[in-house]
Amino acid sequence: MKFDLENVHIAVVGLGYVGLPLAIEFGKKYDVIGFDINTHRVEELSRCEDHTREANIEDLRKASDLKRNGNAKGLSFSFDVRDLCTANVFIVTVPTPIDSFNNPDLTPLLKASATVGGALKQGDIVIYESTVYPGCTEEDCVPVLEQQSGLKFNADFFCGYSPERINPGDKVNTLTKIKKITSGSTPEVAELVDALYRSIIEAGTHKAPNLKVAEAAKAIENAQRDVNISFVNELALIFDRVGIDTADVIEAAGTKWNFLKYKPGLVGGHCIGVDPYYLAHKSKALGYDPQVILSGRRVNNSIAGFIANKVLKLMIQKDHKIKHSRALILGFTFKENCPDVRNTKVIDIYKELEEFGLQVDVYDPWANVHEVKKEYNLELLPVLDPATPYEAIVVAVEHSEFKTIDYKKYRDGGAVIFDVKGFVDRSLVDARL
């Protein structure tokens, strides 16, 4: 195949937490179209604005200005599928969620593949970054590409897989500073894909032997974290009954050089709380029922219920009437200093407390109130009124803004305070994980 980095024209399909940083970095060196079916998202980015707060706005503006000033390289945005026809490298970065039964939902991925397939030409390369199970690219996506394009895989067009390693909210370990796994459907394509990413990734790349290995590597990255967190979450459940603080135990055990200091907590988000189900799905399809992976999921999914019930018990101990009491949940996003509310487990705490008759307020200065309303039918407090009395407070997310709250005032007022993240002064809280 005749292909080199000198004639690369890239289309990044999907401009969320993964796609946008990628489009910006590639836009500094190549001709890049950032494509998304969400017209509001495209219009926002065209104004050099980003509600996810993942983009470096200065870099976004510079990459966009390159194209506006008539350079051969630079970044532009579009929701018109006809604009994809100018690209010869397509990078798919759409979400891969699960359904209500915890089964993989490939709908966004297959729709994106159909869109790309309509623009495919002889010699083009399609690279997937969306997290999937081993074999998904070749078994699920390629047939859609072939059907829509009328071209033949590994003869007319080729594929690569380079799993995303974006950590939302992390301004230190950014895209270019994290080593990137690459792979290709032929040895020659693998080298081209690796060279393409190597041109923007400062930390370097690791070329996997094939697509399935690269897909599996991503799946086990998050499954491993999920299982490790489930272990300390289970310890938290045990130590609560023993009557000792889990953080104290971890600190003591951490004095040994090879002890891994994972912390208990809510496990949500679009990666750790979702990806293990993709690996489990593939395992079951091949006839093996995974035990450790799914047991970890069960433990982690139980933590929100444990927190809510612990709060209720503590309220009873303080002689609070449960029904019609007021509770405040601080934080709704799945992690600190990040606006991402996908698969947040805070909603489970909210629902559990509400079912017991509490009046529950939720405040999060990072979350988009309209998105929360649309996705969870929940009205966030627009501002936190320090004069409002509460019988219970759950500090669910470690946002920087929450470190300056006067918890002593709430405690003196009789409120039960549960610190999920363990960052509030211990003398001011009734319990923590």
ZAPA-134394 format. One record per atom (N, C-alpha, C): x, y, z; residue in three letters. Coordinates in steps of 0.05 Angstrom, whole numbers, plus 5000, padded with zeros to 4 digits. Each point is the difference from the previous one (the first is absolute). Example, Ala and Ser with C-alpha at 12.3 -4.5 7.8 and 13.67 -1.06 7.14 Angstrom:
BEGIN
526448865156ALA 498250245000ALA 501850245000ALA 499350214986SER 501650245001SER 498550225014SER 
% end
This chain:
BEGIN
501749765000MET 498350245000MET 501750255000MET 499250204986LYS 501450254999LYS 498950205020LYS 501450035022PHE 499050175022PHE 502450085017PHE 500150265006ASP 502050095019ASP 498950245015ASP 501550095020LEU 499050225017LEU 499950274985LEU 501250024977GLU 500050254986GLU 497350074988GLU 498449784994ASN 497450064987ASN 497749915018ASN 500350025026VAL 497949925019VAL 497950225003VAL 497549924997HIS 497750185006HIS 498249855019HIS 499750105024ILE 498849855022ILE 497150105005ILE 498249815006ALA 497450075010ALA 499749865027ALA 499650165021VAL 499549895027VAL 496949995003VAL 498949775003VAL 497149965001VAL 499149975029VAL 498850205012GLY 499250015028GLY 501850195015GLY 498850225010LEU 501650215012LEU 499450045030LEU 500149785014GLY 499650015029GLY 502650025014GLY 500249875024TYR 502450015017TYR 502449884986TYR 499649814983VAL 502249874986VAL 500650134973VAL 498050054984GLY 500550094973GLY 501050294998GLY 499150185017LEU 500850284998LEU 503050045005LEU 501149905022PRO 502950035005PRO 501749884977PRO 499049774989LEU 501449874978LEU 500050184975LEU 497650114994ALA 499850174976ALA 501750245002ALA 500250115024ILE 501750245004ILE 502949944996ILE 501049785011GLU 502849934997GLU 500749934971GLU 498349844987PHE 500549944972PHE 499850254983PHE 498250195008GLY 499650244985GLY 502450194999GLY 501949965019LYS 502450165000LYS 502049924978LYS 499649754990LYS 501949894980LYS 498849914974LYS 497349965001TYR 498749884976TYR 497450154994TYR 498949944977ASP 497450104992ASP 497949835014ASP 498450125018VAL 498249845016VAL 497250125000VAL 498049824996ILE 497250075003ILE 499049875026ILE 498950165018GLY 498749895023GLY 497149974994GLY 499049765000PHE 497249954992PHE 498349905023PHE 497650115002ASP 498149905021ASP 497250054990ASP 498249825007ILE 497250034991ILE 498550205017ILE 501250085022ASN 498850205018ASN 500650284989ASN 498050134988THR 500650264988THR 500850215020THR 498849985024HIS 500750205021HIS 502949975009HIS 500949745000ARG 502849965008ARG 501950114978ARG 499349964975VAL 501750104978VAL 500050315001VAL 497750125004GLU 499950295002GLU 501650115023GLU 499949865023GLU 501450085024GLU 503050004994GLU 501049784989LEU 502949974994LEU 500950204979LEU 498350054981SER 500750204979SER 500450275012SER 498850055023ARG 500450265014ARG 502449985020ARG 501349774999CYS 502349945018CYS 499150005029CYS 497749875005GLU 499049965027GLU 499749705005GLU 500249925025ASP 499749715006ASP 498849965028ASP 497649915001HIS 498649965025HIS 501149775017HIS 501549824987THR 501249775015THR 502450095015THR 501250234994ARG 502450115012ARG 502449824996ARG 499949824981GLU 502349834994GLU 502050134982GLU 499150174983ALA 501750124980ALA 501750225011ALA 502450024991ASN 501650245004ASN 499150214980ASN 498650205010ILE 498650194982ILE 502050154982ILE 502350065011GLU 502150134984GLU 500949824977GLU 500449745005ASP 500749824979ASP 497849964980ASP 497550005010LEU 497749974982LEU 499950244982LEU 500450235010ARG 499950254984ARG 502350004979ARG 502449925008LYS 502250004982LYS 499649804977LYS 499149765007ALA 499549804979ALA 497850094981ALA 497950135011SER 497950094983SER 500950234982SER 501650185011ASP 501050234985ASP 501749924977ASP 501549785003LEU 501749904978LEU 498249954975LEU 497849865005LYS 498249944977LYS 498650254989LYS 499250185019ARG 498650244991ARG 501950184983ARG 502649995006ASN 501950164985ASN 501049884975ASN 498749784992GLY 500649884974GLY 502349814999GLY 501049915023ASN 502249815001ASN 499149724991ASN 501949844991ALA 499449734992ALA 499349825024ALA 501050085023LYS 499349865025LYS 498250175017LYS 498949885021GLY 498250155018GLY 497549855005GLY 498350115017LEU 497649865010LEU 497550164993LEU 498149854988SER 497350124995SER 497949805011SER 497650095003PHE 497949845011PHE 497649984981PHE 498649785001SER 497749964982SER 498049795011SER 497550044993PHE 498049795004PHE 498849904974PHE 501350094978ASP 499149924973ASP 501749764991ASP 498749774996VAL 501449764992VAL 501550024974VAL 499250184983ARG 501450044974ARG 502850105004ARG 500550135022ASP 502750105006ASP 502049785006ASP 498949775008LEU 501849775006LEU 501449894976LEU 499050054976CYS 501149894976CYS 502850104994CYS 500850225012THR 502750104995THR 502149855016THR 499249845020ALA 501949865018ALA 500949734988ALA 502449925008ASN 500949734993ASN 500749845025ASN 499950135024VAL 500349865025VAL 497750095018VAL 498449805009PHE 497750055017PHE 500649895027PHE 499750165021ILE 500449915027ILE 497350025015ILE 499049775009VAL 497449985012VAL 500350015030VAL 498750205013THR 500350045029THR 497350045013THR 498049844992VAL 497350035011VAL 499849835026VAL 497950055016PRO 499749855025PRO 499249714994PRO 500749835019THR 499149724999THR 498849935028THR 497550075003PRO 498749965026PRO 498949715004PRO 498649965022ILE 498649755005ILE 497050065002ILE 498449804996ASP 497150045002ASP 499149955029ASP 497449995004SER 498949975027SER 500549725011SER 500849824983PHE 500749725009PHE 503049965002PHE 501550214998ASN 503049995001ASN 501249864976ASN 498650004978ASN 501149894975ASN 501150224983ASN 502149954985PRO 501250204983PRO 497950124980PRO 499950264998ASP 498350144982ASP 501850124978ASP 500149864977LEU 501850084978LEU 498650204981LEU 497650095007THR 498550174981THR 501650244991THR 501250175018PRO 501650234990PRO 502349914982PRO 501349785008LEU 502449914985LEU 499249904972LEU 497849864998LEU 499249894974LEU 498850224982LEU 498750205012LYS 499150234984LYS 502350164990LYS 502050045017ALA 502450154991ALA 501449854977ALA 500149735003SER 501249834979SER 498550034974SER 497450015001ALA 498450034976ALA 500550284987ALA 500350205017THR 500550274990THR 502850014986THR 502049885013VAL 502749994988VAL 499949834975VAL 498649785000GLY 499949824977GLY 499050154975GLY 498250195004GLY 498950154978GLY 502050194987GLY 502250055015ALA 502150184990ALA 502649864992ALA 500149745004LEU 502549854995LEU 500749994971LEU 502650014995LYS 501149984973LYS 502349805000LYS 500949934977GLN 502249814996GLN 502550105016GLN 501049825017GLY 502550075014GLY 499650145027GLY 497650065008ASP 499550145025ASP 500449825024ASP 500550135023ILE 500449865025ILE 498050095020ILE 498749825014VAL 498150065022VAL 501249915026VAL 500550185019ILE 501249945025ILE 497850035022ILE 499749805016TYR 498050015022TYR 501550065027TYR 498850185015GLU 501050055027GLU 498049935021GLU 497549974993SER 497949935018SER 500649735014SER 499549995026THR 500549765016THR 498049784993THR 501149774993VAL 498349774991VAL 501249745011VAL 498749784994TYR 501149745008TYR 501849894977TYR 501849825006PRO 501849894980PRO 498449884976PRO 500750094976GLY 498749904976GLY 497850184989GLY 499250205015CYS 497750174992CYS 500550154974CYS 502450104997THR 500750164976THR 499649834975THR 501149765000GLU 500049834976GLU 497349864997GLU 498749935022GLU 497649834999GLU 497450174998GLU 500050245011ASP 497650165000ASP 500250254983ASP 502350145001CYS 500250254985CYS 500749974971CYS 501949824994VAL 500949964972VAL 497749924982VAL 498349815007PRO 497749944982PRO 498350244993PRO 499650185019VAL 498550254994VAL 501550174981VAL 502650035004LEU 501650164981LEU 499949884972LEU 500249744998GLU 500049874974GLU 497250034986GLU 497949975016GLN 497350024989GLN 499550284990GLN 500750215015GLN 499450274993GLN 501850114977GLN 502549904999SER 501950104980SER 500149834974SER 499249755002GLY 500349824978GLY 502949924995GLY 501850065020LEU 502849944997LEU 500749755018LEU 502349884995LYS 500849765014LYS 502250065020LYS 499649905024PHE 501950045022PHE 502749884994PHE 502150145005ASN 502849924997ASN 500849964971ASN 498250094982ALA 500750014971ALA 499550284990ALA 497750115007ASP 499450274991ASP 500350215023ASP 499349925024PHE 500350185023PHE 501249835023PHE 500950155021PHE 501449875022PHE 499150115027PHE 500649865021CYS 499250095026CYS 502350015020CYS 499750165020GLY 501950015023GLY 498450025025GLY 501349945022TYR 498750045026TYR 502050115019TYR 499350235012SER 501850135019SER 498350105024SER 499849845021PRO 498150075022PRO 500650275013PRO 497850145005GLU 500350265013GLU 501049965029GLU 501650205009ARG 500950005027ARG 499650275013ARG 497850124994ILE 499350265011ILE 499049975029ILE 501050175017ASN 499150005028ASN 498650265005ASN 497350014998PRO 498650255003PRO 500750165025PRO 500450254997GLY 500650185022GLY 503050015008GLY 501649824988ASP 502849995007ASP 501650194982ASP 501150215011LYS 501550194984LYS 503049955001LYS 500849785012VAL 502949925000VAL 500549774981VAL 498549785003ASN 500349784982ASN 498150034976ASN 500950184982THR 498350064977THR 500749824976THR 498650034978LEU 500249834977LEU 502949944992LEU 501650214996THR 502749964989THR 501949885020THR 499350005026LYS 501849925020LYS 499549715010LYS 498149874987ILE 499449725007ILE 500749824976ILE 501549795006LYS 500949824978LYS 497549884986LYS 500249994974LYS 497649924984LYS 500549724988LYS 498049835003ILE 500049744987ILE 499050044971ILE 501349874981THR 499150024972THR 499949724988THR 498649974978SER 499949744986SER 498850054972SER 500449814983GLY 499050024973GLY 499249734989GLY 498250004980SER 499049754989SER 501949854982SER 502250144992THR 502249874986THR 502650115011THR 502249874997PRO 502550105011PRO 500750284989PRO 499550054975GLU 500550264988GLU 498350225012GLU 497449945003VAL 498150195012VAL 500750055029VAL 500849785014ALA 500850035029ALA 502250205003ALA 501949994981GLU 502350195001GLU 499150284994GLU 498150044981LEU 499050264993LEU 498450125024LEU 498349845012VAL 498550095023VAL 501850085022VAL 502049845005ASP 501950055022ASP 501550264994ASP 500850044976ALA 501550244993ALA 498350255002ALA 497449974994LEU 498250235002LEU 499750095029LEU 499549815018TYR 499850075028TYR 502650095012TYR 502149874991ARG 502750075010ARG 500750294994ARG 498850114979SER 500650284993SER 498850205019SER 498149925017ILE 498850195019ILE 500349925029ILE 500649745005ILE 500149905028ILE 502850025011ILE 500550195018GLU 502650045012GLU 501049755015GLU 498249865013ALA 500749775016ALA 500749764984ALA 499550014974GLY 500649774982GLY 497749814997GLY 500449794985THR 497949814993THR 500949725006THR 498149825002HIS 500549715001HIS 498449874978HIS 501449874981LYS 498649884978LYS 499249715007LYS 497449955003ALA 499049745007ALA 500149824975ALA 500249745003PRO 500349824977PRO 497549984982PRO 497650065011ASN 497650004984ASN 497850165014ASN 497850034986LEU 497850165010LEU 498849885026LEU 499749745001LYS 498849875023LYS 501650055025LYS 502649994998VAL 501850045023VAL 499650295010VAL 499950194982ALA 499650285008ALA 497350045013ALA 497949884989GLU 497450025012GLU 499949885028GLU 501349765003ALA 500049875026ALA 501650155020ALA 502250134992ALA 501650165018ALA 498450225013ALA 498450144984LYS 498350215011LYS 497949895020LYS 498849774992ALA 497949895017ALA 501149925027ALA 502449895001ILE 501049905026ILE 501250235017ILE 500850224987GLU 500950235015GLU 497950085021GLU 497550044990ASN 497950095017ASN 498849785017ASN 500049754990ALA 499049785016ALA 501849955024ALA 502650034996GLN 501949975022GLN 499550205022GLN 499650254993ARG 499450215020ARG 497449955014ARG 498049914984ASP 497449945012ASP 500249785021ASP 501549794994VAL 500349785019VAL 501550095025VAL 502150154996ASN 501650095023ASN 498450195018ASN 498450174988ILE 498350185016ILE 497849845014ILE 499049804987SER 497949835012SER 501149865025SER 502649935000PHE 501249875023PHE 500050195024PHE 500950254996VAL 500150195022VAL 497250095008VAL 498150004981ASN 497350065007ASN 498849785018ASN 500749754994GLU 499149785016GLU 501350025028GLU 502550085001LEU 501350045025LEU 498650215017LEU 499150224986ALA 498550215014ALA 497549905012ALA 498649824986LEU 497549885011LEU 500649835025LEU 502349854998ILE 500849835023ILE 500850175024ILE 501850204995PHE 501150165022PHE 497950185012PHE 497950074986ASP 497850145012ASP 498749835022ASP 499849744995ARG 498849825020ARG 502049965023ARG 502650004994VAL 502049975021VAL 500150245017VAL 499450234988GLY 500150255015GLY 502750154998GLY 501449964978ILE 502650134995ILE 499950154974ILE 501850204997ASP 500150174976ASP 501649874978ASP 498849974976THR 501449874978THR 502550154992THR 499950275001ALA 502350164992ALA 502349945019ALA 499549965025ASP 502149945020ASP 501349734993ASP 498349814992VAL 501149734993VAL 501750024975VAL 499050144980ILE 501650034975ILE 502650145005ILE 499950215017GLU 502550155006GLU 502049825014GLU 499149835018ALA 501849825014ALA 501149794981ALA 498249884984ALA 500949794981ALA 501850124979ALA 499650254994GLY 501650134979GLY 502950055008GLY 500749945024THR 502850025008THR 501749784988THR 498749794989LYS 501549794986LYS 500450094971LYS 502449954990TRP 500850124974TRP 498249904977TRP 498949775001ASN 498549894977ASN 497050005004ASN 499050155020PHE 497150025004PHE 499050234982PHE 497849944985LEU 498850204982LEU 497850155016LEU 500450265002LYS 498250165017LYS 497650114985LYS 498249814992TYR 497550084988TYR 498150105022TYR 498250184993LYS 498150115020LYS 497249914993LYS 498349965020PRO 497249934995PRO 498550254989PRO 497849954987GLY 498450224989GLY 497949914980GLY 498650204990LEU 498049954979LEU 501449954974LEU 499249814984VAL 501349934975VAL 498050054977VAL 500250244988GLY 498250074978GLY 501650084976GLY 498950184985GLY 501550094976GLY 499649824976GLY 501250084978HIS 499649854975HIS 502149784995HIS 501849965019CYS 502149814995CYS 499949775020CYS 500950055025ILE 500349795020ILE 497349865006ILE 497950165001GLY 497449885006GLY 498649874977GLY 501150024976VAL 498749904976VAL 501749784985VAL 502650064997ASP 501649834983ASP 500249715009ASP 500049945026PRO 500149715008PRO 497649844989PRO 497750134995TYR 497849854989TYR 500549924971TYR 501650174986TYR 500749924972TYR 501849755000TYR 501949995018LEU 501749775002LEU 498449755009LEU 498250045019ALA 498349785009ALA 498249904978ALA 499050184984HIS 498249934977HIS 501549814981HIS 502450084993LYS 501649844981LYS 500649725012LYS 500750015026SER 500649755014SER 497649814999SER 497750105007LYS 497649835000LYS 499349894972LYS 500550174980ALA 499449924972ALA 501849774992ALA 502449985013LEU 501949784993LEU 499749765020LEU 497950025017GLY 499549775017GLY 501250005028GLY 501250225008TYR 501150015027TYR 498650225016TYR 499049925023ASP 498650195017ASP 502050135019ASP 500850254996PRO 502050125017PRO 499150055029PRO 501649915019GLN 499250025028GLN 501150265013GLN 502650044998VAL 501250225014VAL 499050274990VAL 499950034973ILE 499250264988ILE 497250085009ILE 498149814999LEU 497250075006LEU 499650025030LEU 501549855016SER 499750045029SER 501050275009SER 502150104986GLY 500950275006GLY 497950214993GLY 498649964977ARG 497850184992ARG 497850005021ARG 499349765010ARG 497849995020ARG 500750155025ARG 502549975010VAL 500950145024VAL 499950304995VAL 501150094978ASN 500250294995ASN 497250124996ASN 498249854988ASN 497350104997ASN 498450015026ASN 501049875020SER 498550005026SER 500850235018SER 502150154994ILE 501150205018ILE 498150235004ILE 498750094979ALA 498150235004ALA 497849935020ALA 499049754998GLY 497949915019GLY 501149995028GLY 502549915003PHE 501249995027PHE 500250285012PHE 500950194984ILE 500350275009ILE 497350125010ILE 498049964983ALA 497350115007ALA 499049875026ALA 500249745002ASN 499049875024ASN 501650065025ASN 502650054997LYS 501750085022LYS 499150285010LYS 499550174982VAL 499050275007VAL 497449995016VAL 498249834990LEU 497449975014LEU 500449895029LEU 501849815003LYS 500549895027LYS 501250215018LYS 501850164990LEU 501250215016LEU 498050225007LEU 498150054982MET 497950205006MET 498249895022MET 499449755000ILE 498349885021ILE 501550025027ILE 502649954999GLN 501650025025GLN 500050285012GLN 499750204982LYS 499950285010LYS 497150095004LYS 498149815000ASP 497250055005ASP 498750184979ASP 501049994976HIS 498750154978HIS 497749844990HIS 497850144994LYS 497849874987LYS 500749974970LYS 499749764989ILE 500949954973ILE 498250134979ILE 497549955002LYS 498250114979LYS 499850305002LYS 500450134977HIS 499950294997HIS 502550155010HIS 502049855010SER 502550125007SER 501450104974SER 501750205003ARG 501450114977ARG 502849894999ARG 500849914976ALA 502749904996ALA 501250154977ALA 502650055002LEU 501550134978LEU 502249824990LEU 500049964974ILE 502249854987ILE 501850204986ILE 502550005007LEU 502050184988LEU 501549854978LEU 499450074975GLY 501349874978GLY 498249814985GLY 500050024973PHE 498449814984PHE 501649874978PHE 502250134991THR 501649894979THR 501349745010THR 501149844981PHE 501149755008PHE 502850035013PHE 501350234997LYS 502650045012LYS 500450305005LYS 502150065015GLU 500550285008GLU 500950184978GLU 499250255002ASN 501050224982ASN 499649924971ASN 497749894993CYS 499449914973CYS 497050024997CYS 499050094977PRO 497150034996PRO 498649754990PRO 501449784997ASP 498949754988ASP 498149865020ASP 497549974992VAL 498049885017VAL 499249724990VAL 501449904979ARG 499349744989ARG 500349785021ARG 497949845003ASN 500149765018ASN 500950075028ASN 499250245009THR 500750075028THR 498349835019THR 501349915021LYS 498749845020LYS 498850175023LYS 500450264999VAL 498850175019VAL 497050004998VAL 499049954976ILE 497149994996ILE 498849775016ILE 501549785005ASP 499049785016ASP 499750075029ASP 501850175010ILE 499850105028ILE 497550175002ILE 499750184981TYR 497750184999TYR 497349845000TYR 499849804983LYS 497549854998LYS 499449855026LYS 502149885011GLU 499749845025GLU 499050185022GLU 501250235004LEU 499150185021LEU 497250114995LEU 499450064976GLU 497450104993GLU 497849795005GLU 500649754994GLU 498149785005GLU 499249975029GLU 501850095018PHE 499449995029PHE 498650255010PHE 499350174981GLY 498450235007GLY 501550255006GLY 502750014995LEU 501550245005LEU 499650204977LEU 500250255007GLN 500150214980GLN 502950054993GLN 500849924976VAL 502950004993VAL 500750224981VAL 501950175007ASP 501150204982ASP 502749904990ASP 500750074976VAL 502649934988VAL 501250254989VAL 502550055008TYR 501550244990TYR 502649914987TYR 500550104976ASP 502549944987ASP 500750234981ASP 502150165007PRO 500750234984PRO 501249934973PRO 500849744996TRP 501249924975TRP 498049884980TRP 497949885010ALA 498149864982ALA 498350204985ALA 499249934976ASN 498250164983ASN 497249945009ASN 498650205010VAL 497349965012VAL 498149904979VAL 500250084975HIS 498249924979HIS 500549714992HIS 502549925000GLU 500749724993GLU 499049815022GLU 500350085025VAL 499149845023VAL 497049974999VAL 498650214994LYS 497149994998LYS 499149824978LYS 501450014977LYS 499249844977LYS 500649715005LYS 502449945010GLU 500849725003GLU 498949865025GLU 499650155021TYR 499249885026TYR 497550115012TYR 498750194986ASN 497650135010ASN 500350105028ASN 502350135005LEU 500750115026LEU 500750294998LEU 498850165018GLU 500650295001GLU 502250055019GLU 502350094991LEU 502250075018LEU 499550275012LEU 501150045024LEU 499850275012LEU 501750194984LEU 499050234993PRO 501650194984PRO 502350125017PRO 499550045026VAL 502150095018VAL 499649865027VAL 502149995016LEU 499849885026LEU 499550225021LEU 497749995013ASP 499350205021ASP 500949895027ASP 502150135011PRO 501149905026PRO 498050035023PRO 497950154996ALA 498050045022ALA 497949775001ALA 499949844979THR 498149784999THR 500849785019THR 498349925019PRO 500749795018PRO 499649724988PRO 501849825007TYR 499849724990TYR 500449815023TYR 498649774999GLU 500349795020GLU 502249804991GLU 500650004974ALA 502149824990ALA 501450134977ALA 502749954999ILE 501650104977ILE 501849774991ILE 499949954974VAL 501749804988VAL 502050154981VAL 502549995008VAL 502150124983VAL 500949794980VAL 498850004976ALA 500349784981ALA 502350044981ALA 500850254994VAL 502150054980VAL 501950205011VAL 502649964995GLU 502150175011GLU 500650254983GLU 497950154993HIS 500550254985HIS 501650195018HIS 501750164987SER 501650195015SER 498350205016SER 497750074988GLU 498250195013GLU 498949905027GLU 499949745003PHE 498949885025PHE 501950005023PHE 502550074995LYS 502049995022LYS 499850255017LYS 498650204991THR 499850255016THR 497350025014THR 498349804998ILE 497450015013ILE 500349985030ILE 498350145015ASP 500149995029ASP 498449765010ASP 501449775001TYR 498649755009TYR 499450015030TYR 501650155015LYS 499650025029LYS 497350125006LYS 499250204984LYS 497450125004LYS 497749804997LYS 500349834979TYR 497949794995TYR 500149805023TYR 502449925008ARG 500349805022ARG 498850115026ARG 500650255006ASP 499050135024ASP 496950025000ASP 498950014975GLY 497150014997GLY 498749735002GLY 501649795005GLY 498949735003GLY 500049834976GLY 501150094978ALA 500049854975ALA 501949765002ALA 499149784988VAL 501749764996VAL 501750064975VAL 502649975001ILE 501750054977ILE 501549744993ILE 499549924975PHE 501449764989PHE 501950094978PHE 502549945003ASP 502150094981ASP 500849764983ASP 499149994976VAL 500649784982VAL 502949994992VAL 501250244995LYS 502750014990LYS 502150035021LYS 499350045025GLY 501950015021GLY 501850245000GLY 499050244992PHE 501750244999PHE 499150225020PHE 497749965013VAL 499150195020VAL 501449935026VAL 500650205016ASP 501249965027ASP 498549785015ASP 501549805008ARG 498749765011ARG 498450075025ARG 500850205015SER 498650075025SER 497250114995SER 499550074974LEU 497450134993LEU 498049804987LEU 500949764994VAL 498249814987VAL 499249785018VAL 497649884994ASP 499049785016ASP 501049734989ASP 500549994973ALA 500949764988ALA 501250064973ALA 501749824991ARG 501150024973ARG 500749724990ARG 500349974974LEU 500749744989LEU 502949935008LEU 
% end
